[in-house]
C-alpha cells in the first residue's frame, strides 16, 4: 500500500513540475510579454502587470501543492 501511495505522490509531483515549467514558458513567451501591449486592462492595471500577478499566484499555488505532496512521501 505504501509503494502505491508513493508512486501516486511522485506522479503528482512530476505533473506539478511540468505545470510549473509550462507556466514559466508561457509567461516569457510573446503571449504575455508583448512590447507596448496594455489592453485588456483589469482594475486600471495594464495587461502585463495583472498577468504577471496571476502567474505569481499560480506559481505560489503550485509550490503549496508540491509541498503538500512532498509531505506524503
N, CA, C and O atoms as a GROMACS GRO file, in nm:
protein
  292
    1UNK      N    1   0.082  -0.120   0.000
    1UNK     CA    2   0.000   0.000   0.000
    1UNK      C    3   0.086   0.126   0.000
    1UNK      O    4   0.054   0.225  -0.066
    2UNK      N    5   0.197   0.121   0.076
    2UNK     CA    6   0.283   0.237   0.085
    2UNK      C    7   0.351   0.268  -0.050
    2UNK      O    8   0.368   0.384  -0.086
    3UNK      N    9   0.389   0.162  -0.124
    3UNK     CA   10   0.451   0.183  -0.254
    3UNK      C   11   0.354   0.247  -0.352
    3UNK      O   12   0.392   0.333  -0.431
    4UNK      N   13   0.229   0.206  -0.345
    4UNK     CA   14   0.129   0.263  -0.434
    4UNK      C   15   0.108   0.410  -0.403
    4UNK      O   16   0.097   0.492  -0.494
    5UNK      N   17   0.102   0.444  -0.276
    5UNK     CA   18   0.084   0.583  -0.234
    5UNK      C   19   0.204   0.667  -0.278
    5UNK      O   20   0.186   0.781  -0.321
    6UNK      N   21   0.324   0.612  -0.267
    6UNK     CA   22   0.443   0.686  -0.309
    6UNK      C   23   0.444   0.707  -0.460
    6UNK      O   24   0.483   0.814  -0.507
    7UNK      N   25   0.402   0.607  -0.536
    7UNK     CA   26   0.402   0.624  -0.681
    7UNK      C   27   0.299   0.728  -0.725
    7UNK      O   28   0.323   0.803  -0.819
    8UNK      N   29   0.185   0.732  -0.658
    8UNK     CA   30   0.084   0.833  -0.690
    8UNK      C   31   0.136   0.971  -0.654
    8UNK      O   32   0.118   1.066  -0.730
    9UNK      N   33   0.201   0.983  -0.539
    9UNK     CA   34   0.257   1.112  -0.497
    9UNK      C   35   0.367   1.157  -0.592
    9UNK      O   36   0.376   1.275  -0.624
   10UNK      N   37   0.450   1.065  -0.637
   10UNK     CA   38   0.556   1.101  -0.732
   10UNK      C   39   0.497   1.142  -0.867
   10UNK      O   40   0.548   1.234  -0.931
   11UNK      N   41   0.392   1.077  -0.909
   11UNK     CA   42   0.326   1.114  -1.034
   11UNK      C   43   0.271   1.256  -1.023
   11UNK      O   44   0.286   1.336  -1.116
   12UNK      N   45   0.207   1.287  -0.912
   12UNK     CA   46   0.154   1.423  -0.892
   12UNK      C   47   0.266   1.524  -0.887
   12UNK      O   48   0.253   1.634  -0.941
   13UNK      N   49   0.377   1.489  -0.822
   13UNK     CA   50   0.490   1.581  -0.814
   13UNK      C   51   0.547   1.609  -0.953
   13UNK      O   52   0.581   1.724  -0.984
   14UNK      N   53   0.557   1.508  -1.036
   14UNK     CA   54   0.605   1.526  -1.173
   14UNK      C   55   0.509   1.614  -1.251
   14UNK      O   56   0.552   1.700  -1.328
   15UNK      N   57   0.380   1.592  -1.234
   15UNK     CA   58   0.281   1.673  -1.304
   15UNK      C   59   0.289   1.820  -1.260
   15UNK      O   60   0.273   1.910  -1.343
   16UNK      N   61   0.314   1.844  -1.132
   16UNK     CA   62   0.326   1.982  -1.083
   16UNK      C   63   0.451   2.048  -1.140
   16UNK      O   64   0.448   2.165  -1.176
   17UNK      N   65   0.561   1.974  -1.148
   17UNK     CA   66   0.683   2.028  -1.210
   17UNK      C   67   0.659   2.064  -1.356
   17UNK      O   68   0.700   2.171  -1.401
   18UNK      N   69   0.592   1.977  -1.428
   18UNK     CA   70   0.562   2.004  -1.569
   18UNK      C   71   0.473   2.127  -1.581
   18UNK      O   72   0.496   2.212  -1.668
   19UNK      N   73   0.374   2.138  -1.495
   19UNK     CA   74   0.285   2.254  -1.498
   19UNK      C   75   0.362   2.383  -1.468
   19UNK      O   76   0.338   2.485  -1.532
   20UNK      N   77   0.454   2.378  -1.373
   20UNK     CA   78   0.534   2.497  -1.339
   20UNK      C   79   0.623   2.538  -1.456
   20UNK      O   80   0.634   2.656  -1.487
   21UNK      N   81   0.686   2.442  -1.521
   21UNK     CA   82   0.773   2.473  -1.634
   21UNK      C   83   0.691   2.532  -1.749
   21UNK      O   84   0.731   2.631  -1.810
   22UNK      N   85   0.575   2.472  -1.777
   22UNK     CA   86   0.489   2.525  -1.883
   22UNK      C   87   0.441   2.666  -1.850
   22UNK      O   88   0.435   2.752  -1.938
   23UNK      N   89   0.407   2.690  -1.725
   23UNK     CA   90   0.362   2.823  -1.684
   23UNK      C   91   0.472   2.927  -1.704
   23UNK      O   92   0.444   3.037  -1.751
   24UNK      N   93   0.594   2.893  -1.668
   24UNK     CA   94   0.706   2.986  -1.685
   24UNK      C   95   0.732   3.009  -1.834
   24UNK      O   96   0.756   3.122  -1.875
   25UNK      N   97   0.727   2.904  -1.915
   25UNK     CA   98   0.749   2.920  -2.059
   25UNK      C   99   0.642   3.009  -2.122
   25UNK      O  100   0.673   3.093  -2.206
   26UNK      N  101   0.518   2.990  -2.082
   26UNK     CA  102   0.410   3.073  -2.135
   26UNK      C  103   0.427   3.218  -2.090
   26UNK      O  104   0.400   3.311  -2.166
   27UNK      N  105   0.471   3.237  -1.966
   27UNK     CA  106   0.488   3.372  -1.913
   27UNK      C  107   0.591   3.451  -1.992
   27UNK      O  108   0.571   3.570  -2.017
   28UNK      N  109   0.699   3.387  -2.032
   28UNK     CA  110   0.805   3.458  -2.104
   28UNK      C  111   0.791   3.448  -2.256
   28UNK      O  112   0.883   3.483  -2.329
   29UNK      N  113   0.678   3.401  -2.301
   29UNK     CA  114   0.652   3.395  -2.445
   29UNK      C  115   0.586   3.526  -2.490
   29UNK      O  116   0.547   3.607  -2.406
   30UNK      N  117   0.573   3.546  -2.620
   30UNK     CA  118   0.505   3.668  -2.668
   30UNK      C  119   0.356   3.676  -2.632
   30UNK      O  120   0.293   3.779  -2.654
   31UNK      N  121   0.300   3.569  -2.577
   31UNK     CA  122   0.161   3.574  -2.533
   31UNK      C  123   0.143   3.677  -2.421
   31UNK      O  124   0.041   3.745  -2.415
   32UNK      N  125   0.242   3.686  -2.333
   32UNK     CA  126   0.233   3.778  -2.219
   32UNK      C  127   0.325   3.898  -2.238
   32UNK      O  128   0.283   4.012  -2.216
   33UNK      N  129   0.446   3.874  -2.279
   33UNK     CA  130   0.544   3.983  -2.292
   33UNK      C  131   0.543   4.038  -2.435
   33UNK      O  132   0.633   4.010  -2.514
   34UNK      N  133   0.444   4.114  -2.466
   34UNK     CA  134   0.431   4.180  -2.595
   34UNK      C  135   0.461   4.327  -2.576
   34UNK      O  136   0.388   4.395  -2.504
   35UNK      N  137   0.566   4.380  -2.638
   35UNK     CA  138   0.601   4.521  -2.616
   35UNK      C  139   0.486   4.616  -2.654
   35UNK      O  140   0.429   4.607  -2.762
   36UNK      N  141   0.455   4.705  -2.564
   36UNK     CA  142   0.353   4.806  -2.589
   36UNK      C  143   0.210   4.759  -2.569
   36UNK      O  144   0.116   4.836  -2.590
   37UNK      N  145   0.191   4.635  -2.531
   37UNK     CA  146   0.055   4.585  -2.512
   37UNK      C  147   0.006   4.623  -2.372
   37UNK      O  148   0.065   4.583  -2.272
   38UNK      N  149  -0.101   4.698  -2.366
   38UNK     CA  150  -0.158   4.736  -2.236
   38UNK      C  151  -0.301   4.690  -2.221
   38UNK      O  152  -0.353   4.687  -2.110
   39UNK      N  153  -0.365   4.654  -2.329
   39UNK     CA  154  -0.504   4.608  -2.322
   39UNK      C  155  -0.508   4.456  -2.324
   39UNK      O  156  -0.423   4.398  -2.390
   40UNK      N  157  -0.598   4.390  -2.260
   40UNK     CA  158  -0.707   4.444  -2.179
   40UNK      C  159  -0.658   4.488  -2.041
   40UNK      O  160  -0.562   4.434  -1.987
   41UNK      N  161  -0.725   4.586  -1.988
   41UNK     CA  162  -0.694   4.636  -1.854
   41UNK      C  163  -0.792   4.577  -1.754
   41UNK      O  164  -0.911   4.560  -1.782
   42UNK      N  165  -0.741   4.547  -1.638
   42UNK     CA  166  -0.823   4.498  -1.528
   42UNK      C  167  -0.795   4.586  -1.407
   42UNK      O  168  -0.680   4.595  -1.363
   43UNK      N  169  -0.897   4.650  -1.354
   43UNK     CA  170  -0.883   4.740  -1.239
   43UNK      C  171  -0.776   4.846  -1.265
   43UNK      O  172  -0.697   4.877  -1.176
   44UNK      N  173  -0.772   4.900  -1.383
   44UNK     CA  174  -0.677   5.003  -1.427
   44UNK      C  175  -0.533   4.955  -1.433
   44UNK      O  176  -0.441   5.036  -1.444
   45UNK      N  177  -0.511   4.824  -1.426
   45UNK     CA  178  -0.376   4.768  -1.436
   45UNK      C  179  -0.355   4.720  -1.579
   45UNK      O  180  -0.443   4.656  -1.636
   46UNK      N  181  -0.239   4.750  -1.638
   46UNK     CA  182  -0.213   4.703  -1.773
   46UNK      C  183  -0.198   4.551  -1.778
   46UNK      O  184  -0.173   4.485  -1.677
   47UNK      N  185  -0.214   4.498  -1.898
   47UNK     CA  186  -0.215   4.354  -1.921
   47UNK      C  187  -0.093   4.284  -1.861
   47UNK      O  188  -0.108   4.184  -1.791
   48UNK      N  189   0.026   4.336  -1.887
   48UNK     CA  190   0.148   4.270  -1.841
   48UNK      C  191   0.154   4.262  -1.689
   48UNK      O  192   0.199   4.162  -1.633
   49UNK      N  193   0.109   4.367  -1.622
   49UNK     CA  194   0.114   4.368  -1.476
   49UNK      C  195   0.018   4.268  -1.416
   49UNK      O  196   0.057   4.190  -1.329
   50UNK      N  197  -0.109   4.267  -1.459
   50UNK     CA  198  -0.203   4.173  -1.397
   50UNK      C  199  -0.176   4.030  -1.440
   50UNK      O  200  -0.204   3.937  -1.364
   51UNK      N  201  -0.124   4.009  -1.559
   51UNK     CA  202  -0.091   3.872  -1.599
   51UNK      C  203   0.030   3.822  -1.520
   51UNK      O  204   0.038   3.703  -1.488
   52UNK      N  205   0.124   3.910  -1.488
   52UNK     CA  206   0.238   3.873  -1.404
   52UNK      C  207   0.194   3.839  -1.262
   52UNK      O  208   0.247   3.746  -1.201
   53UNK      N  209   0.098   3.915  -1.211
   53UNK     CA  210   0.044   3.885  -1.077
   53UNK      C  211  -0.029   3.750  -1.077
   53UNK      O  212  -0.017   3.673  -0.982
   54UNK      N  213  -0.103   3.723  -1.182
   54UNK     CA  214  -0.172   3.594  -1.193
   54UNK      C  215  -0.072   3.479  -1.203
   54UNK      O  216  -0.091   3.374  -1.142
   55UNK      N  217   0.034   3.499  -1.278
   55UNK     CA  218   0.138   3.397  -1.290
   55UNK      C  219   0.203   3.370  -1.155
   55UNK      O  220   0.226   3.254  -1.119
   56UNK      N  221   0.232   3.475  -1.080
   56UNK     CA  222   0.291   3.459  -0.948
   56UNK      C  223   0.198   3.383  -0.855
   56UNK      O  224   0.241   3.295  -0.781
   57UNK      N  225   0.071   3.416  -0.859
   57UNK     CA  226  -0.027   3.346  -0.777
   57UNK      C  227  -0.033   3.197  -0.813
   57UNK      O  228  -0.039   3.112  -0.724
   58UNK      N  229  -0.030   3.166  -0.941
   58UNK     CA  230  -0.032   3.026  -0.984
   58UNK      C  231   0.095   2.952  -0.943
   58UNK      O  232   0.088   2.835  -0.905
   59UNK      N  233   0.210   3.017  -0.950
   59UNK     CA  234   0.334   2.953  -0.906
   59UNK      C  235   0.334   2.929  -0.755
   59UNK      O  236   0.384   2.826  -0.708
   60UNK      N  237   0.278   3.021  -0.678
   60UNK     CA  238   0.268   3.000  -0.533
   60UNK      C  239   0.174   2.882  -0.504
   60UNK      O  240   0.202   2.801  -0.416
   61UNK      N  241   0.064   2.874  -0.576
   61UNK     CA  242  -0.028   2.762  -0.560
   61UNK      C  243   0.040   2.630  -0.595
   61UNK      O  244   0.022   2.531  -0.524
   62UNK      N  245   0.116   2.627  -0.703
   62UNK     CA  246   0.190   2.506  -0.739
   62UNK      C  247   0.294   2.469  -0.633
   62UNK      O  248   0.313   2.350  -0.604
   63UNK      N  249   0.360   2.567  -0.575
   63UNK     CA  250   0.458   2.540  -0.469
   63UNK      C  251   0.388   2.482  -0.346
   63UNK      O  252   0.439   2.391  -0.282
   64UNK      N  253   0.272   2.536  -0.314
   64UNK     CA  254   0.195   2.483  -0.200
   64UNK      C  255   0.154   2.338  -0.225
   64UNK      O  256   0.170   2.252  -0.138
   65UNK      N  257   0.101   2.312  -0.344
   65UNK     CA  258   0.060   2.174  -0.377
   65UNK      C  259   0.180   2.080  -0.375
   65UNK      O  260   0.169   1.966  -0.328
   66UNK      N  261   0.292   2.127  -0.424
   66UNK     CA  262   0.413   2.044  -0.424
   66UNK      C  263   0.457   2.011  -0.282
   66UNK      O  264   0.498   1.898  -0.255
   67UNK      N  265   0.450   2.108  -0.192
   67UNK     CA  266   0.489   2.082  -0.054
   67UNK      C  267   0.394   1.984   0.014
   67UNK      O  268   0.437   1.900   0.092
   68UNK      N  269   0.266   1.996  -0.016
   68UNK     CA  270   0.168   1.904   0.043
   68UNK      C  271   0.191   1.761  -0.008
   68UNK      O  272   0.178   1.665   0.068
   69UNK      N  273   0.225   1.748  -0.133
   69UNK     CA  274   0.253   1.615  -0.189
   69UNK      C  275   0.382   1.560  -0.132
   69UNK      O  276   0.390   1.441  -0.102
   70UNK      N  277   0.483   1.645  -0.117
   70UNK     CA  278   0.611   1.601  -0.064
   70UNK      C  279   0.597   1.550   0.080
   70UNK      O  280   0.670   1.460   0.121
   71UNK      N  281   0.504   1.606   0.155
   71UNK     CA  282   0.482   1.560   0.293
   71UNK      C  283   0.430   1.418   0.295
   71UNK      O  284   0.450   1.347   0.394
   72UNK      N  285   0.364   1.374   0.191
   72UNK     CA  286   0.306   1.241   0.188
   72UNK      C  287   0.405   1.134   0.148
   72UNK      O  288   0.375   1.015   0.159
   73UNK      N  289   0.524   1.173   0.101
   73UNK     CA  290   0.623   1.074   0.062
   73UNK      C  291   0.696   1.017   0.178
   73UNK      O  292   0.783   0.932   0.162
   0.00000   0.00000   0.00000
